[in-house]
Amino acid sequence: MVTTVVVALAVLGVVLSSADEPRDRNGRVAIAADSVPRSVEEAEAQGRLHPRTSRPLEFNLTPAIRDSVRPGSAERQCVDIGDAYFVRSGEFIAGPFALYRQSWGGGMKLVWFPAHQSRFRRAQVTIRAARLDASSDARVYLTAALGIENLFFGKQPLSGWAVLPGGRWLLIATSDTSWGCFVLTLA
């Protein structure tokens, strides 16, 4: 099953045209108003304060992706990705991290699945990325509500980032009342 997902994601990463790119491909340098956390503890404290909803969780996943999700955490906790393809943190499922790492520099995109997403309106996803190791690099990416229709993802926000520099990264995803936090190491 994972092999099928891997091949399908690789093909998807190649066939997306520039018209489908998110509007904030290169992100921007974070400013103080972005409140980009500089540690896992600070990110999780922000997660506890992020607005919540009483609506039940509803991830819009295909069976192939649902079967490849590593549990991660249903709580608002930062999750170390390790070698996983798709991982859950709080109200987000994101990935394919393993492919992103393997094709580092090759244009692979990450997909963000917020749990609280209208079936009729795709909310913007904001990714705040902070380097946890020696550098103080921090960036903010705004992923537009894309209308990419395909067999594997439906209509989902793709990060379409420029390549993050090597290091250990804290990725905090927010969209409406959805929150998730992922720790990604790029060698």
VEXFI-82043 format. One line per field, with one value per residue (C-alpha): residue number from 1; residue in one letter; x, y, z. Coordinates in steps of 0.5 Angstrom, whole numbers, plus 500, padded with zeros to 3 digits. Layout:
N
nr	c(NUM ...)
rest	c(A ...)
x	c(X ...)
y	c(Y ...)
z	c(Z ...)
//
This chain:
187
nr	c(1 2 3 4 5 6 7 8 9 10 11 12 13 14 15 16 17 18 19 20 21 22 23 24 25 26 27 28 29 30 31 32 33 34 35 36 37 38 39 40 41 42 43 44 45 46 47 48 49 50 51 52 53 54 55 56 57 58 59 60 61 62 63 64 65 66 67 68 69 70 71 72 73 74 75 76 77 78 79 80 81 82 83 84 85 86 87 88 89 90 91 92 93 94 95 96 97 98 99 100 101 102 103 104 105 106 107 108 109 110 111 112 113 114 115 116 117 118 119 120 121 122 123 124 125 126 127 128 129 130 131 132 133 134 135 136 137 138 139 140 141 142 143 144 145 146 147 148 149 150 151 152 153 154 155 156 157 158 159 160 161 162 163 164 165 166 167 168 169 170 171 172 173 174 175 176 177 178 179 180 181 182 183 184 185 186 187)
rest	c(M V T T V V V A L A V L G V V L S S A D E P R D R N G R V A I A A D S V P R S V E E A E A Q G R L H P R T S R P L E F N L T P A I R D S V R P G S A E R Q C V D I G D A Y F V R S G E F I A G P F A L Y R Q S W G G G M K L V W F P A H Q S R F R R A Q V T I R A A R L D A S S D A R V Y L T A A L G I E N L F F G K Q P L S G W A V L P G G R W L L I A T S D T S W G C F V L T L A)
x	c(500 506 509 503 502 510 509 503 506 512 508 503 510 512 505 503 504 506 499 498 503 501 502 507 512 519 515 518 522 518 517 515 508 508 510 514 516 523 522 517 515 513 510 506 504 501 497 494 491 489 482 478 472 467 465 468 474 473 480 478 483 483 484 491 493 489 493 499 498 503 499 503 499 491 493 496 503 509 511 518 517 522 522 514 510 504 504 498 499 493 488 493 495 501 506 509 515 519 519 520 527 529 527 530 531 527 521 517 511 508 500 497 490 487 481 476 475 469 467 465 471 478 481 488 494 499 506 511 518 523 530 531 539 544 541 535 532 525 520 512 509 502 499 493 486 488 483 488 483 486 485 490 488 482 482 488 493 500 506 510 516 523 528 529 536 539 537 532 526 519 513 507 501 494 488 482 481 486 493 499 506 512 519 523 530 534 541)
y	c(500 505 504 506 512 513 513 517 522 522 523 528 533 532 534 540 546 553 555 551 553 557 564 564 559 562 564 571 572 572 578 579 580 572 570 564 560 558 551 545 548 555 552 547 553 557 550 550 558 557 557 550 548 543 540 533 532 530 529 529 523 518 511 510 516 514 507 511 516 514 516 522 525 527 532 539 537 537 531 528 526 521 517 517 519 522 524 527 532 536 537 536 531 532 529 526 528 522 523 531 529 524 529 535 540 536 540 535 539 537 537 539 536 541 537 543 545 547 542 548 553 551 555 558 554 558 555 558 555 556 553 549 548 553 558 563 562 563 563 564 561 562 556 559 555 551 548 542 536 529 522 522 529 532 539 540 546 544 547 548 551 553 548 549 549 543 543 541 545 546 547 550 549 553 554 556 552 547 547 542 542 537 537 535 534 535 533)
z	c(500 502 495 491 495 494 487 486 490 486 480 483 485 478 474 478 474 476 475 481 486 492 492 498 495 498 504 508 513 520 524 531 530 527 534 531 537 538 542 542 549 546 540 545 549 543 541 548 547 539 538 539 536 539 532 531 527 520 516 508 506 501 503 501 505 511 511 511 517 523 529 532 537 537 542 541 541 537 533 531 524 524 517 517 511 514 521 525 530 533 528 522 518 514 509 505 509 508 500 502 505 500 494 498 493 487 488 492 496 503 503 509 512 517 520 521 514 510 504 500 502 503 508 508 512 515 516 521 520 526 526 532 532 531 526 528 521 521 516 514 509 507 503 498 498 492 487 485 484 483 485 491 495 493 494 499 500 498 501 495 499 496 499 507 509 512 520 525 523 528 523 526 522 523 519 522 529 526 529 529 530 527 528 521 521 514 513)
//
